[in-house]
Amino acid sequence: MSLTTGQRLGVLIFVTSSCGFAQIDLGGEWAATFQEDLQHRGGVRLGDYTGLPLNESGWRKAQSWDESARSTFERQCIPHVVTYAMRGPANIRFSKIVDPVSGELQAFSLLGSYGRPRTIWMDGREHPSDLAPHTWAGFSTGHWERNMLVVETTHIKTGWLLRNGAPTSDLATMTEYYTRYGNYLMLASFVNDPVYLDEPFIRTSNFVLSLTTNADAWGNCGPAQIIDELGGRPKGWVPHYLPGQTPHIQEFLDKSGVPAEGARGGAATTYPEYMVKLEKNDLDNRIFPPPVPGKNFPRVLSPQTSESTGEIQVLPVQGNVYLLAGAGANIAVQVGEDGVLLIDAGDGKATDKVIAAIRKLSNKPIRFIVDTNANPDHMGGNERLAAIGKAAGGGRASDSAGPGAMVFAHESVLAAVSAPSGQKALLPVGAWPTESYPDWKELSLNNEAIQVFHVPAAHSDGDSLVFFRRSDVIATGDIFVTTSYPVIGKGGSINGVIDGLNRIIEITIPKDWQEGGTMVIPGHGRICDEADVVEYRDMVTILRDRIQDSIKKGMTLDQVKAARPTLEYDSRYGSDTGDWTTSMFIEAVYRNLSGK
């Protein structure tokens, strides 16, 4: 009889919590113990996904992983993500953080392994907004269940279950159960990922109290430590295996003798009875279905979609810059003594609430608005927001009453939203840019230099990136989003999108361990940093390369769509309905690359 995940957890909780009822001290230095799982604690082989509950998306993504990716400029300083970090090198240190007056436990500090230092908050605080940045360590809160510490972790970056490309998405969460038995500590972790896993991935790790061990601190790993490890490969190169060109998969099967059905993983392979059925060649496909080419996967919506919610969330980003979300496209707000600068203005449906949110940040006038493209969800609020503003050097002529803020955009944006006299324009005159530029623009406000760069033929022909140099924040418009595949509109191209993403990566500089530093506000979605842009750039590049390879093979558009080149990313970024579907994305890329 097999146990469900809930039954397994119930047994674990009963066994581990029946020994006592009080909170216990987890403090000290702990050394990892290695047993039968040793082969999965280090250099696990490519193609070995045995015992991992990967769904078809996870299996396909793992197959495309090329180990060379770890040596690219953008990945050399990536530490172990929290979903893997406790596996090794695995000496750790638990320390209490207590209130100096009351003596109450506020948090645990967990240091060591090759992950980033973690704070496990024990004071009952809420997890951050879905729009908050993700980190390698995630955000963790803990509570006691009898003598067991239960830790919930969210806001985790895209990572892995094993170091052979078996993936976890940025929507993954983790629950951990720490139980101490004298000088022994057991950790049972449950990783839930709606994108790449059919069931929670469960594994245990064990530690022994050590009086001589010292948890490694690992020091710094930042831009100064990065070198060219790949012999002159250009920045922006994304190593990966194309579908059907995966010799490493067959190599593992030949050398290990593991049948293909077991090597690719899946929820069924995590159960003991699978081995019996495998030995008897008695796999019941109703219970152990193989991955099905062309199977449709339901979209797992990211917490913030592109829809206008009408409720405005305000999050500090860095320096003088804030994010306003919920009014269509994201709005970046810079505030200070001189006034307010806006990057985009939303769709105009919630402008009253946008104004109210801005007034909570500053009572100074809106001086400038910069439009990153001509889309109505970015420019719909221009007219009213500009009308209540006041340009630093005077007023602005429009059909709005009184002087207003200056509105900047690329010249293609002005051409897209305006029209000759007597013809109907896309937007009213009061929403048009008052100033346009061909390639770049420089501004200075609130003691901060601001650079605006045109990126040609990307999402559209009028895209701009805006870089706040002192705050170290870049607003990307729709060149980079976290909620969908890139939208390729009028004048746009897939290679232009990739060039734009690489331009963002050139501007951003991580603080340490490929995290923090320059923060990124996407056109839609949560606050990011360079590592998040790299993940998205890699995805777009891989899909471009796959479709290009199919074109070289003479495949038609219908054949390319039937091959599902986007399969492993569809659950995260795809859509079968709405203004921009997966099918539309594939067709746009195909026609861009084929010229048809």
Stockholm file with secondary structure:
# STOCKHOLM 1.0

chainA/1-596         MSLTTGQRLGVLIFVTSSCGFAQIDLGGEWAATFQEDLQHRGGVRLGDYTGLPLNESGWRKAQSWDESARSTFERQCIPHVVTYAMRGPANIRFSKIVDPVSGELQAFSLLGSYGRPRTIWMDGREHPSDLAPHTWAGFSTGHWERNMLVVETTHIKTGWLLRNGAPTSDLATMTEYYTRYGNYLMLASFVNDPVYLDEPFIRTSNFVLSLTTNADAWGNCGPAQIIDELGGRPKGWVPHYLPGQTPHIQEFLDKSGVPAEGARGGAATTYPEYMVKLEKNDLDNRIFPPPVPGKNFPRVLSPQTSESTGEIQVLPVQGNVYLLAGAGANIAVQVGEDGVLLIDAGDGKATDKVIAAIRKLSNKPIRFIVDTNANPDHMGGNERLAAIGKAAGGGRASDSAGPGAMVFAHESVLAAVSAPSGQKALLPVGAWPTESYPDWKELSLNNEAIQVFHVPAAHSDGDSLVFFRRSDVIATGDIFVTTSYPVIGKGGSINGVIDGLNRIIEITIPKDWQEGGTMVIPGHGRICDEADVVEYRDMVTILRDRIQDSIKKGMTLDQVKAARPTLEYDSRYGSDTGDWTTSMFIEAVYRNLSGK
#=GR chainA/1-596 SS CCCCHHHHHHHHHHHHHTTCCSCCCCCEEEEEECCTTGGGSSCCCTTCCTTCCBCHHHHHHHHHBCGGGGGSTTTTTCCCCTTTGGGSSCCEEEEEEECTTTCCEEEEEEEETTSCCEEEECSCCCCCCTTSCCBSSCEEEEEEETTEEEEEEECBCSEESSTTSCEECTTCEEEEEEEEETTEEEEEEEEECTTTBSSCEEEEEEEEECSSCCCCCCCCCSGGGCCCCSSSCCTTCCCBCCTTCCHHHHHHHHHHCCCHHHHTCCGGGGSTHHHHHHHTTCCCTTTSCCCCTTCCCCCCCCSSCSSCCSCCEEEEEETTEEEEESSSSCEEEEEETTEEEEECCCCSTTHHHHHHHHHHHCCSCEEEEECSSSCHHHHTTHHHHHHTCCBTTBCCCSSSSSCCCEEEEEHHHHHHHCCCTTSCCSSCGGGSCSEEESSEEEEEETTEEEEEEEETTSSSSSEEEEEETTTTEEECGGGSCSSSSCCCCTTCCHHHHHHHHHHHHHHCCCSBTTBSSSEEECSSSCCEEHHHHHHHHHHHHHHHHHHHHHHHTTCCHHHHHHTCTTHHHHHHHCCSSSSSCHHHHHHHHHHHHHCC
#=GC SS_cons         CCCCHHHHHHHHHHHHHTTCCSCCCCCEEEEEECCTTGGGSSCCCTTCCTTCCBCHHHHHHHHHBCGGGGGSTTTTTCCCCTTTGGGSSCCEEEEEEECTTTCCEEEEEEEETTSCCEEEECSCCCCCCTTSCCBSSCEEEEEEETTEEEEEEECBCSEESSTTSCEECTTCEEEEEEEEETTEEEEEEEEECTTTBSSCEEEEEEEEECSSCCCCCCCCCSGGGCCCCSSSCCTTCCCBCCTTCCHHHHHHHHHHCCCHHHHTCCGGGGSTHHHHHHHTTCCCTTTSCCCCTTCCCCCCCCSSCSSCCSCCEEEEEETTEEEEESSSSCEEEEEETTEEEEECCCCSTTHHHHHHHHHHHCCSCEEEEECSSSCHHHHTTHHHHHHTCCBTTBCCCSSSSSCCCEEEEEHHHHHHHCCCTTSCCSSCGGGSCSEEESSEEEEEETTEEEEEEEETTSSSSSEEEEEETTTTEEECGGGSCSSSSCCCCTTCCHHHHHHHHHHHHHHCCCSBTTBSSSEEECSSSCCEEHHHHHHHHHHHHHHHHHHHHHHHTTCCHHHHHHTCTTHHHHHHHCCSSSSSCHHHHHHHHHHHHHCC
//
